[in-house]
């Protein structure tokens, strides 16, 4: 793994994050796999966290 300072810093939109959690295939899932492998540093804001929590707590129709 690269030094922490050398890693790319990435912000993942809530939609991409949720999509990557729902399906284990496709680009969103591949992106989350790369994050788990330590290929980049994930940057996240309180706004994204709040939106993520709101989305996962929504009730399906």
CHARMM-style PDB file with segment names, atoms N, HN, CA, C and O in Angstrom:
ATOM      1  N   UNK     1       0.851  -1.184   0.000  1.00  0.00      PROA
ATOM      2  CA  UNK     1       0.000   0.000   0.000  1.00  0.00      PROA
ATOM      3  C   UNK     1       0.890   1.239   0.000  1.00  0.00      PROA
ATOM      4  O   UNK     1       1.956   1.249   0.615  1.00  0.00      PROA
ATOM      5  N   UNK     2       0.448   2.264  -0.684  1.00  0.00      PROA
ATOM      6  HN  UNK     2      -0.418   2.255  -1.184  1.00  0.00      PROA
ATOM      7  CA  UNK     2       1.187   3.515  -0.770  1.00  0.00      PROA
ATOM      8  C   UNK     2       1.152   4.239   0.577  1.00  0.00      PROA
ATOM      9  O   UNK     2       0.301   3.971   1.425  1.00  0.00      PROA
ATOM     10  N   UNK     3       2.090   5.151   0.745  1.00  0.00      PROA
ATOM     11  HN  UNK     3       2.782   5.368   0.056  1.00  0.00      PROA
ATOM     12  CA  UNK     3       2.086   5.991   1.936  1.00  0.00      PROA
ATOM     13  C   UNK     3       0.779   6.777   1.992  1.00  0.00      PROA
ATOM     14  O   UNK     3       0.251   7.165   0.949  1.00  0.00      PROA
ATOM     15  N   UNK     4       0.257   7.014   3.171  1.00  0.00      PROA
ATOM     16  HN  UNK     4       0.686   6.699   4.018  1.00  0.00      PROA
ATOM     17  CA  UNK     4      -1.018   7.718   3.339  1.00  0.00      PROA
ATOM     18  C   UNK     4      -1.022   9.061   2.624  1.00  0.00      PROA
ATOM     19  O   UNK     4      -2.032   9.425   2.021  1.00  0.00      PROA
ATOM     20  N   UNK     5       0.066   9.802   2.674  1.00  0.00      PROA
ATOM     21  HN  UNK     5       0.886   9.507   3.164  1.00  0.00      PROA
ATOM     22  CA  UNK     5       0.125  11.126   2.054  1.00  0.00      PROA
ATOM     23  C   UNK     5       0.093  11.041   0.531  1.00  0.00      PROA
ATOM     24  O   UNK     5      -0.301  12.002  -0.130  1.00  0.00      PROA
ATOM     25  N   UNK     6       0.506   9.894  -0.040  1.00  0.00      PROA
ATOM     26  HN  UNK     6       0.826   9.113   0.498  1.00  0.00      PROA
ATOM     27  CA  UNK     6       0.555   9.726  -1.488  1.00  0.00      PROA
ATOM     28  C   UNK     6      -0.765   9.258  -2.085  1.00  0.00      PROA
ATOM     29  O   UNK     6      -0.933   9.279  -3.304  1.00  0.00      PROA
ATOM     30  N   UNK     7      -1.697   8.840  -1.247  1.00  0.00      PROA
ATOM     31  HN  UNK     7      -1.561   8.824  -0.257  1.00  0.00      PROA
ATOM     32  CA  UNK     7      -2.948   8.291  -1.756  1.00  0.00      PROA
ATOM     33  C   UNK     7      -3.856   9.373  -2.326  1.00  0.00      PROA
ATOM     34  O   UNK     7      -3.899  10.499  -1.830  1.00  0.00      PROA
ATOM     35  N   UNK     8      -4.570   9.009  -3.368  1.00  0.00      PROA
ATOM     36  HN  UNK     8      -4.534   8.095  -3.771  1.00  0.00      PROA
ATOM     37  CA  UNK     8      -5.594   9.867  -3.943  1.00  0.00      PROA
ATOM     38  C   UNK     8      -6.687  10.081  -2.904  1.00  0.00      PROA
ATOM     39  O   UNK     8      -7.035   9.151  -2.177  1.00  0.00      PROA
ATOM     40  N   UNK     9      -7.222  11.264  -2.824  1.00  0.00      PROA
ATOM     41  HN  UNK     9      -6.940  12.020  -3.414  1.00  0.00      PROA
ATOM     42  CA  UNK     9      -8.314  11.570  -1.896  1.00  0.00      PROA
ATOM     43  C   UNK     9      -9.603  11.642  -2.709  1.00  0.00      PROA
ATOM     44  O   UNK     9      -9.676  12.360  -3.706  1.00  0.00      PROA
ATOM     45  N   UNK    10     -10.624  10.892  -2.278  1.00  0.00      PROA
ATOM     46  HN  UNK    10     -10.565  10.308  -1.468  1.00  0.00      PROA
ATOM     47  CA  UNK    10     -11.849  10.728  -3.064  1.00  0.00      PROA
ATOM     48  C   UNK    10     -13.073  11.013  -2.200  1.00  0.00      PROA
ATOM     49  O   UNK    10     -13.143  10.601  -1.043  1.00  0.00      PROA
ATOM     50  N   UNK    11     -14.039  11.729  -2.787  1.00  0.00      PROA
ATOM     51  HN  UNK    11     -13.982  12.064  -3.727  1.00  0.00      PROA
ATOM     52  CA  UNK    11     -15.347  11.931  -2.170  1.00  0.00      PROA
ATOM     53  C   UNK    11     -16.328  11.083  -2.962  1.00  0.00      PROA
ATOM     54  O   UNK    11     -16.407  11.200  -4.185  1.00  0.00      PROA
ATOM     55  N   UNK    12     -17.080  10.224  -2.270  1.00  0.00      PROA
ATOM     56  HN  UNK    12     -17.016  10.128  -1.276  1.00  0.00      PROA
ATOM     57  CA  UNK    12     -18.070   9.372  -2.930  1.00  0.00      PROA
ATOM     58  C   UNK    12     -19.460   9.914  -2.618  1.00  0.00      PROA
ATOM     59  O   UNK    12     -19.830  10.085  -1.457  1.00  0.00      PROA
ATOM     60  N   UNK    13     -20.214  10.180  -3.668  1.00  0.00      PROA
ATOM     61  HN  UNK    13     -19.913  10.042  -4.611  1.00  0.00      PROA
ATOM     62  CA  UNK    13     -21.588  10.643  -3.534  1.00  0.00      PROA
ATOM     63  C   UNK    13     -22.433   9.565  -2.848  1.00  0.00      PROA
ATOM     64  O   UNK    13     -22.160   8.373  -2.990  1.00  0.00      PROA
ATOM     65  N   UNK    14     -23.442   9.982  -2.116  1.00  0.00      PROA
ATOM     66  HN  UNK    14     -23.664  10.951  -2.001  1.00  0.00      PROA
ATOM     67  CA  UNK    14     -24.325   9.052  -1.405  1.00  0.00      PROA
ATOM     68  C   UNK    14     -24.920   8.008  -2.340  1.00  0.00      PROA
ATOM     69  O   UNK    14     -24.978   6.830  -1.987  1.00  0.00      PROA
ATOM     70  N   UNK    15     -25.358   8.415  -3.515  1.00  0.00      PROA
ATOM     71  HN  UNK    15     -25.311   9.372  -3.801  1.00  0.00      PROA
ATOM     72  CA  UNK    15     -25.960   7.497  -4.470  1.00  0.00      PROA
ATOM     73  C   UNK    15     -24.977   6.387  -4.874  1.00  0.00      PROA
ATOM     74  O   UNK    15     -25.358   5.219  -4.952  1.00  0.00      PROA
ATOM     75  N   UNK    16     -23.729   6.747  -5.128  1.00  0.00      PROA
ATOM     76  HN  UNK    16     -23.419   7.696  -5.066  1.00  0.00      PROA
ATOM     77  CA  UNK    16     -22.719   5.762  -5.513  1.00  0.00      PROA
ATOM     78  C   UNK    16     -22.424   4.831  -4.338  1.00  0.00      PROA
ATOM     79  O   UNK    16     -22.284   3.622  -4.521  1.00  0.00      PROA
ATOM     80  N   UNK    17     -22.331   5.387  -3.145  1.00  0.00      PROA
ATOM     81  HN  UNK    17     -22.444   6.369  -2.996  1.00  0.00      PROA
ATOM     82  CA  UNK    17     -22.056   4.586  -1.956  1.00  0.00      PROA
ATOM     83  C   UNK    17     -23.167   3.555  -1.731  1.00  0.00      PROA
ATOM     84  O   UNK    17     -22.889   2.377  -1.505  1.00  0.00      PROA
ATOM     85  N   UNK    18     -24.417   3.998  -1.794  1.00  0.00      PROA
ATOM     86  HN  UNK    18     -24.644   4.954  -1.978  1.00  0.00      PROA
ATOM     87  CA  UNK    18     -25.559   3.097  -1.601  1.00  0.00      PROA
ATOM     88  C   UNK    18     -25.588   2.032  -2.693  1.00  0.00      PROA
ATOM     89  O   UNK    18     -25.805   0.854  -2.406  1.00  0.00      PROA
ATOM     90  N   UNK    19     -25.371   2.439  -3.945  1.00  0.00      PROA
ATOM     91  HN  UNK    19     -25.195   3.395  -4.178  1.00  0.00      PROA
ATOM     92  CA  UNK    19     -25.364   1.488  -5.060  1.00  0.00      PROA
ATOM     93  C   UNK    19     -24.286   0.420  -4.870  1.00  0.00      PROA
ATOM     94  O   UNK    19     -24.514  -0.758  -5.146  1.00  0.00      PROA
ATOM     95  N   UNK    20     -23.134   0.834  -4.405  1.00  0.00      PROA
ATOM     96  HN  UNK    20     -22.949   1.790  -4.181  1.00  0.00      PROA
ATOM     97  CA  UNK    20     -22.046  -0.108  -4.166  1.00  0.00      PROA
ATOM     98  C   UNK    20     -22.337  -1.080  -3.046  1.00  0.00      PROA
ATOM     99  O   UNK    20     -21.830  -2.202  -3.052  1.00  0.00      PROA
ATOM    100  N   UNK    21     -23.142  -0.671  -2.089  1.00  0.00      PROA
ATOM    101  HN  UNK    21     -23.553   0.241  -2.084  1.00  0.00      PROA
ATOM    102  CA  UNK    21     -23.526  -1.566  -0.992  1.00  0.00      PROA
ATOM    103  C   UNK    21     -24.633  -2.533  -1.411  1.00  0.00      PROA
ATOM    104  O   UNK    21     -24.693  -3.662  -0.923  1.00  0.00      PROA
ATOM    105  N   UNK    22     -25.506  -2.090  -2.312  1.00  0.00      PROA
ATOM    106  HN  UNK    22     -25.458  -1.173  -2.708  1.00  0.00      PROA
ATOM    107  CA  UNK    22     -26.634  -2.917  -2.747  1.00  0.00      PROA
ATOM    108  C   UNK    22     -26.171  -4.034  -3.676  1.00  0.00      PROA
ATOM    109  O   UNK    22     -26.601  -5.180  -3.538  1.00  0.00      PROA
ATOM    110  N   UNK    23     -25.297  -3.702  -4.620  1.00  0.00      PROA
ATOM    111  HN  UNK    23     -24.948  -2.772  -4.733  1.00  0.00      PROA
ATOM    112  CA  UNK    23     -24.849  -4.674  -5.615  1.00  0.00      PROA
ATOM    113  C   UNK    23     -23.345  -4.903  -5.485  1.00  0.00      PROA
ATOM    114  O   UNK    23     -22.581  -3.958  -5.287  1.00  0.00      PROA
ATOM    115  N   UNK    24     -22.928  -6.156  -5.597  1.00  0.00      PROA
ATOM    116  HN  UNK    24     -23.548  -6.924  -5.759  1.00  0.00      PROA
ATOM    117  CA  UNK    24     -21.503  -6.479  -5.490  1.00  0.00      PROA
ATOM    118  C   UNK    24     -20.798  -6.416  -6.841  1.00  0.00      PROA
ATOM    119  O   UNK    24     -19.600  -6.687  -6.935  1.00  0.00      PROA
ATOM    120  N   UNK    25     -21.547  -6.055  -7.895  1.00  0.00      PROA
ATOM    121  HN  UNK    25     -22.519  -5.835  -7.819  1.00  0.00      PROA
ATOM    122  CA  UNK    25     -20.942  -5.912  -9.222  1.00  0.00      PROA
ATOM    123  C   UNK    25     -21.145  -4.487  -9.705  1.00  0.00      PROA
ATOM    124  O   UNK    25     -21.960  -3.745  -9.157  1.00  0.00      PROA
ATOM    125  N   UNK    26     -20.402  -4.113 -10.731  1.00  0.00      PROA
ATOM    126  HN  UNK    26     -19.741  -4.716 -11.176  1.00  0.00      PROA
ATOM    127  CA  UNK    26     -20.536  -2.780 -11.297  1.00  0.00      PROA
ATOM    128  C   UNK    26     -19.508  -1.816 -10.742  1.00  0.00      PROA
ATOM    129  O   UNK    26     -18.760  -2.132  -9.817  1.00  0.00      PROA
ATOM    130  N   UNK    27     -19.493  -0.643 -11.326  1.00  0.00      PROA
ATOM    131  HN  UNK    27     -20.100  -0.386 -12.077  1.00  0.00      PROA
ATOM    132  CA  UNK    27     -18.503   0.381 -10.963  1.00  0.00      PROA
ATOM    133  C   UNK    27     -18.592   0.851  -9.513  1.00  0.00      PROA
ATOM    134  O   UNK    27     -17.554   0.990  -8.865  1.00  0.00      PROA
ATOM    135  N   UNK    28     -19.802   1.106  -8.971  1.00  0.00      PROA
ATOM    136  HN  UNK    28     -20.644   0.993  -9.498  1.00  0.00      PROA
ATOM    137  CA  UNK    28     -19.855   1.531  -7.563  1.00  0.00      PROA
ATOM    138  C   UNK    28     -19.258   0.486  -6.609  1.00  0.00      PROA
ATOM    139  O   UNK    28     -18.543   0.839  -5.672  1.00  0.00      PROA
ATOM    140  N   UNK    29     -19.550  -0.783  -6.847  1.00  0.00      PROA
ATOM    141  HN  UNK    29     -20.131  -1.069  -7.609  1.00  0.00      PROA
ATOM    142  CA  UNK    29     -18.999  -1.846  -5.996  1.00  0.00      PROA
ATOM    143  C   UNK    29     -17.484  -1.927  -6.153  1.00  0.00      PROA
ATOM    144  O   UNK    29     -16.765  -2.114  -5.171  1.00  0.00      PROA
ATOM    145  N   UNK    30     -17.002  -1.788  -7.375  1.00  0.00      PROA
ATOM    146  HN  UNK    30     -17.586  -1.637  -8.173  1.00  0.00      PROA
ATOM    147  CA  UNK    30     -15.559  -1.821  -7.624  1.00  0.00      PROA
ATOM    148  C   UNK    30     -14.857  -0.670  -6.907  1.00  0.00      PROA
ATOM    149  O   UNK    30     -13.759  -0.832  -6.374  1.00  0.00      PROA
ATOM    150  N   UNK    31     -15.503   0.489  -6.903  1.00  0.00      PROA
ATOM    151  HN  UNK    31     -16.394   0.622  -7.337  1.00  0.00      PROA
ATOM    152  CA  UNK    31     -14.948   1.649  -6.208  1.00  0.00      PROA
ATOM    153  C   UNK    31     -14.841   1.387  -4.705  1.00  0.00      PROA
ATOM    154  O   UNK    31     -13.820   1.698  -4.091  1.00  0.00      PROA
ATOM    155  N   UNK    32     -15.887   0.819  -4.117  1.00  0.00      PROA
ATOM    156  HN  UNK    32     -16.716   0.567  -4.616  1.00  0.00      PROA
ATOM    157  CA  UNK    32     -15.847   0.500  -2.688  1.00  0.00      PROA
ATOM    158  C   UNK    32     -14.796  -0.574  -2.392  1.00  0.00      PROA
ATOM    159  O   UNK    32     -14.145  -0.529  -1.348  1.00  0.00      PROA
ATOM    160  N   UNK    33     -14.627  -1.532  -3.298  1.00  0.00      PROA
ATOM    161  HN  UNK    33     -15.155  -1.569  -4.146  1.00  0.00      PROA
ATOM    162  CA  UNK    33     -13.577  -2.550  -3.132  1.00  0.00      PROA
ATOM    163  C   UNK    33     -12.202  -1.898  -3.084  1.00  0.00      PROA
ATOM    164  O   UNK    33     -11.375  -2.254  -2.245  1.00  0.00      PROA
ATOM    165  N   UNK    34     -11.956  -0.951  -3.973  1.00  0.00      PROA
ATOM    166  HN  UNK    34     -12.628  -0.662  -4.655  1.00  0.00      PROA
ATOM    167  CA  UNK    34     -10.662  -0.250  -3.999  1.00  0.00      PROA
ATOM    168  C   UNK    34     -10.434   0.520  -2.699  1.00  0.00      PROA
ATOM    169  O   UNK    34      -9.311   0.587  -2.199  1.00  0.00      PROA
ATOM    170  N   UNK    35     -11.499   1.098  -2.157  1.00  0.00      PROA
ATOM    171  HN  UNK    35     -12.411   1.044  -2.563  1.00  0.00      PROA
ATOM    172  CA  UNK    35     -11.383   1.804  -0.876  1.00  0.00      PROA
ATOM    173  C   UNK    35     -11.012   0.823   0.228  1.00  0.00      PROA
ATOM    174  O   UNK    35     -10.122   1.097   1.032  1.00  0.00      PROA
ATOM    175  N   UNK    36     -11.698  -0.328   0.269  1.00  0.00      PROA
ATOM    176  HN  UNK    36     -12.421  -0.551  -0.385  1.00  0.00      PROA
ATOM    177  CA  UNK    36     -11.391  -1.352   1.273  1.00  0.00      PROA
ATOM    178  C   UNK    36      -9.960  -1.859   1.153  1.00  0.00      PROA
ATOM    179  O   UNK    36      -9.337  -2.218   2.152  1.00  0.00      PROA
ATOM    180  N   UNK    37      -9.447  -1.887  -0.058  1.00  0.00      PROA
ATOM    181  HN  UNK    37      -9.953  -1.596  -0.869  1.00  0.00      PROA
ATOM    182  CA  UNK    37      -8.070  -2.337  -0.297  1.00  0.00      PROA
ATOM    183  C   UNK    37      -7.044  -1.268   0.057  1.00  0.00      PROA
ATOM    184  O   UNK    37      -5.839  -1.510  -0.012  1.00  0.00      PROA
ATOM    185  N   UNK    38      -7.523  -0.084   0.437  1.00  0.00      PROA
ATOM    186  HN  UNK    38      -8.501   0.113   0.494  1.00  0.00      PROA
ATOM    187  CA  UNK    38      -6.611   0.995   0.814  1.00  0.00      PROA
ATOM    188  C   UNK    38      -5.988   1.712  -0.367  1.00  0.00      PROA
ATOM    189  O   UNK    38      -4.912   2.296  -0.238  1.00  0.00      PROA
ATOM    190  N   UNK    39      -6.653   1.677  -1.527  1.00  0.00      PROA
ATOM    191  HN  UNK    39      -7.528   1.203  -1.631  1.00  0.00      PROA
ATOM    192  CA  UNK    39      -6.116   2.303  -2.734  1.00  0.00      PROA
ATOM    193  C   UNK    39      -6.302   3.815  -2.743  1.00  0.00      PROA
ATOM    194  O   UNK    39      -5.621   4.512  -3.496  1.00  0.00      PROA
ATOM    195  N   UNK    40      -7.204   4.334  -1.925  1.00  0.00      PROA
ATOM    196  HN  UNK    40      -7.757   3.768  -1.313  1.00  0.00      PROA
ATOM    197  CA  UNK    40      -7.403   5.773  -1.820  1.00  0.00      PROA
ATOM    198  C   UNK    40      -7.962   6.114  -0.446  1.00  0.00      PROA
ATOM    199  O   UNK    40      -8.461   5.246   0.271  1.00  0.00      PROA
ATOM    200  N   UNK    41      -7.871   7.383  -0.095  1.00  0.00      PROA
ATOM    201  HN  UNK    41      -7.466   8.087  -0.678  1.00  0.00      PROA
ATOM    202  CA  UNK    41      -8.418   7.890   1.158  1.00  0.00      PROA
ATOM    203  C   UNK    41      -9.810   8.441   0.883  1.00  0.00      PROA
ATOM    204  O   UNK    41      -9.986   9.286   0.005  1.00  0.00      PROA
ATOM    205  N   UNK    42     -10.797   7.963   1.633  1.00  0.00      PROA
ATOM    206  HN  UNK    42     -10.654   7.277   2.347  1.00  0.00      PROA
ATOM    207  CA  UNK    42     -12.158   8.447   1.479  1.00  0.00      PROA
ATOM    208  C   UNK    42     -12.342   9.714   2.311  1.00  0.00      PROA
ATOM    209  O   UNK    42     -12.060   9.731   3.509  1.00  0.00      PROA
ATOM    210  N   UNK    43     -12.818  10.768   1.661  1.00  0.00      PROA
ATOM    211  HN  UNK    43     -13.048  10.754   0.688  1.00  0.00      PROA
ATOM    212  CA  UNK    43     -13.169  12.001   2.355  1.00  0.00      PROA
ATOM    213  C   UNK    43     -14.684  12.061   2.421  1.00  0.00      PROA
ATOM    214  O   UNK    43     -15.366  11.742   1.447  1.00  0.00      PROA
ATOM    215  N   UNK    44     -15.205  12.465   3.558  1.00  0.00      PROA
ATOM    216  HN  UNK    44     -14.651  12.724   4.349  1.00  0.00      PROA
ATOM    217  CA  UNK    44     -16.655  12.492   3.727  1.00  0.00      PROA
ATOM    218  C   UNK    44     -17.030  13.701   4.588  1.00  0.00      PROA
ATOM    219  O   UNK    44     -16.291  14.090   5.493  1.00  0.00      PROA
ATOM    220  N   UNK    45     -18.166  14.271   4.294  1.00  0.00      PROA
ATOM    221  HN  UNK    45     -18.766  13.955   3.559  1.00  0.00      PROA
ATOM    222  CA  UNK    45     -18.630  15.432   5.054  1.00  0.00      PROA
ATOM    223  C   UNK    45     -19.836  15.036   5.905  1.00  0.00      PROA
ATOM    224  O   UNK    45     -20.442  13.983   5.703  1.00  0.00      PROA
ATOM    225  N   UNK    46     -20.159  15.882   6.837  1.00  0.00      PROA
ATOM    226  HN  UNK    46     -19.667  16.737   7.001  1.00  0.00      PROA
ATOM    227  CA  UNK    46     -21.338  15.643   7.668  1.00  0.00      PROA
ATOM    228  C   UNK    46     -22.608  15.640   6.825  1.00  0.00      PROA
ATOM    229  O   UNK    46     -23.552  14.904   7.114  1.00  0.00      PROA
ATOM    230  N   UNK    47     -22.628  16.467   5.782  1.00  0.00      PROA
ATOM    231  HN  UNK    47     -21.862  17.065   5.548  1.00  0.00      PROA
ATOM    232  CA  UNK    47     -23.795  16.516   4.888  1.00  0.00      PROA
ATOM    233  C   UNK    47     -23.998  15.161   4.216  1.00  0.00      PROA
ATOM    234  O   UNK    47     -25.128  14.680   4.130  1.00  0.00      PROA
ATOM    235  N   UNK    48     -22.930  14.544   3.745  1.00  0.00      PROA
ATOM    236  HN  UNK    48     -22.012  14.934   3.815  1.00  0.00      PROA
ATOM    237  CA  UNK    48     -23.036  13.229   3.102  1.00  0.00      PROA
ATOM    238  C   UNK    48     -23.456  12.178   4.116  1.00  0.00      PROA
ATOM    239  O   UNK    48     -24.288  11.326   3.804  1.00  0.00      PROA
ATOM    240  N   UNK    49     -22.909  12.218   5.307  1.00  0.00      PROA
ATOM    241  HN  UNK    49     -22.233  12.910   5.560  1.00  0.00      PROA
ATOM    242  CA  UNK    49     -23.290  11.263   6.359  1.00  0.00      PROA
ATOM    243  C   UNK    49     -24.779  11.401   6.672  1.00  0.00      PROA
ATOM    244  O   UNK    49     -25.495  10.404   6.764  1.00  0.00      PROA
ATOM    245  N   UNK    50     -25.237  12.635   6.834  1.00  0.00      PROA
ATOM    246  HN  UNK    50     -24.656  13.446   6.760  1.00  0.00      PROA
ATOM    247  CA  UNK    50     -26.661  12.873   7.133  1.00  0.00      PROA
ATOM    248  C   UNK    50     -27.553  12.345   6.012  1.00  0.00      PROA
ATOM    249  O   UNK    50     -28.580  11.717   6.272  1.00  0.00      PROA
ATOM    250  N   UNK    51     -27.155  12.603   4.758  1.00  0.00      PROA
ATOM    251  HN  UNK    51     -26.321  13.113   4.547  1.00  0.00      PROA
ATOM    252  CA  UNK    51     -27.940  12.128   3.628  1.00  0.00      PROA
ATOM    253  C   UNK    51     -27.951  10.598   3.577  1.00  0.00      PROA
ATOM    254  O   UNK    51     -28.992   9.993   3.321  1.00  0.00      PROA
ATOM    255  N   UNK    52     -26.809   9.979   3.818  1.00  0.00      PROA
ATOM    256  HN  UNK    52     -25.964  10.471   4.027  1.00  0.00      PROA
ATOM    257  CA  UNK    52     -26.711   8.520   3.833  1.00  0.00      PROA
ATOM    258  C   UNK    52     -27.660   7.929   4.878  1.00  0.00      PROA
ATOM    259  O   UNK    52     -28.406   6.996   4.585  1.00  0.00      PROA
ATOM    260  N   UNK    53     -27.630   8.465   6.076  1.00  0.00      PROA
ATOM    261  HN  UNK    53     -27.023   9.223   6.315  1.00  0.00      PROA
ATOM    262  CA  UNK    53     -28.501   7.985   7.155  1.00  0.00      PROA
ATOM    263  C   UNK    53     -29.969   8.162   6.776  1.00  0.00      PROA
ATOM    264  O   UNK    53     -30.787   7.275   7.019  1.00  0.00      PROA
ATOM    265  N   UNK    54     -30.297   9.292   6.190  1.00  0.00      PROA
ATOM    266  HN  UNK    54     -29.632  10.013   5.993  1.00  0.00      PROA
ATOM    267  CA  UNK    54     -31.686   9.536   5.783  1.00  0.00      PROA
ATOM    268  C   UNK    54     -32.132   8.530   4.718  1.00  0.00      PROA
ATOM    269  O   UNK    54     -33.248   8.015   4.782  1.00  0.00      PROA
ATOM    270  N   UNK    55     -31.278   8.253   3.754  1.00  0.00      PROA
ATOM    271  HN  UNK    55     -30.371   8.671   3.702  1.00  0.00      PROA
ATOM    272  CA  UNK    55     -31.610   7.338   2.663  1.00  0.00      PROA
ATOM    273  C   UNK    55     -31.784   5.907   3.188  1.00  0.00      PROA
ATOM    274  O   UNK    55     -32.762   5.244   2.841  1.00  0.00      PROA
ATOM    275  N   UNK    56     -30.868   5.430   4.004  1.00  0.00      PROA
ATOM    276  HN  UNK    56     -30.074   5.968   4.285  1.00  0.00      PROA
ATOM    277  CA  UNK    56     -30.974   4.041   4.479  1.00  0.00      PROA
ATOM    278  C   UNK    56     -32.120   3.853   5.475  1.00  0.00      PROA
ATOM    279  O   UNK    56     -32.561   2.728   5.706  1.00  0.00      PROA
ATOM    280  N   UNK    57     -32.595   4.935   6.056  1.00  0.00      PROA
ATOM    281  HN  UNK    57     -32.236   5.850   5.868  1.00  0.00      PROA
ATOM    282  CA  UNK    57     -33.714   4.829   6.987  1.00  0.00      PROA
ATOM    283  C   UNK    57     -35.077   5.034   6.336  1.00  0.00      PROA
ATOM    284  O   UNK    57     -36.105   4.912   7.003  1.00  0.00      PROA
ATOM    285  N   UNK    58     -35.097   5.344   5.038  1.00  0.00      PROA
ATOM    286  HN  UNK    58     -34.262   5.442   4.496  1.00  0.00      PROA
ATOM    287  CA  UNK    58     -36.367   5.505   4.324  1.00  0.00      PROA
ATOM    288  C   UNK    58     -37.096   4.192   4.263  1.00  0.00      PROA
ATOM    289  O   UNK    58     -36.487   3.131   4.121  1.00  0.00      PROA
ATOM    290  N   UNK    59     -38.418   4.267   4.371  1.00  0.00      PROA
ATOM    291  HN  UNK    59     -38.913   5.128   4.485  1.00  0.00      PROA
ATOM    292  CA  UNK    59     -39.235   3.064   4.221  1.00  0.00      PROA
ATOM    293  C   UNK    59     -39.610   2.895   2.768  1.00  0.00      PROA
ATOM    294  O   UNK    59     -39.937   3.865   2.083  1.00  0.00      PROA
ATOM    295  N   UNK    60     -39.560   1.670   2.301  1.00  0.00      PROA
ATOM    296  HN  UNK    60     -39.294   0.882   2.857  1.00  0.00      PROA
ATOM    297  CA  UNK    60     -39.949   1.369   0.914  1.00  0.00      PROA
ATOM    298  C   UNK    60     -41.448   1.494   0.771  1.00  0.00      PROA
ATOM    299  O   UNK    60     -42.195   1.274   1.724  1.00  0.00      PROA
ATOM    300  N   UNK    61     -41.884   1.848  -0.421  1.00  0.00      PROA
ATOM    301  HN  UNK    61     -41.277   2.027  -1.195  1.00  0.00      PROA
ATOM    302  CA  UNK    61     -43.315   1.943  -0.710  1.00  0.00      PROA
ATOM    303  C   UNK    61     -43.868   0.576  -1.044  1.00  0.00      PROA
ATOM    304  OT1 UNK    61     -45.060   0.442  -1.319  1.00  0.00      PROA
TER     305      UNK     61
END
